[in-house]
């Protein structure tokens, strides 16, 4: 590998930029090799699937969506606490209202569409988990769905 001479002006900055470029190029090369390995494994898996079920078209099988890595916008239990506090204070809430309030509390501008979409998605999932646990219940359907505290059956106590 040929060593490039440093310029007379800003040699430290140029060297740092070259180092960063080399690092990024190395990561890209590593990921390309990983993609090639995964494609090869997929080809072999498709061939094995066709041996067991010749009528299956592997291209018709939709890829599973991977869950994104947990972003540390919220601490442990913070979303549940926000949900229950909002329901206590307002009677019913929507994921959008929770997301906008959380964005304001954390200093994100309301105009940041990507963060807003992420927050709404995370609150929607947290609300669905609470519904599944029967802590809260849905009011309505679709985009305007709201949530309130679940009614408790009197015979349970």
Secondary structure, 3 states (H helix, E strand, C coil): CCCCCCCCCCHHHHHHHHHHHHHHHHHHHHHHHHHHHHHHHHHHHHHHHHHHCCCCCHHHCCCCCCCCCCCCCCCCCHHHHHHHHHHHHHCCECHHHHHHHHHHHHCCCCCCHHHHHHHHHHHHHHHHHHHHCCCEEEECCHHHCEEEECCCCHHHC
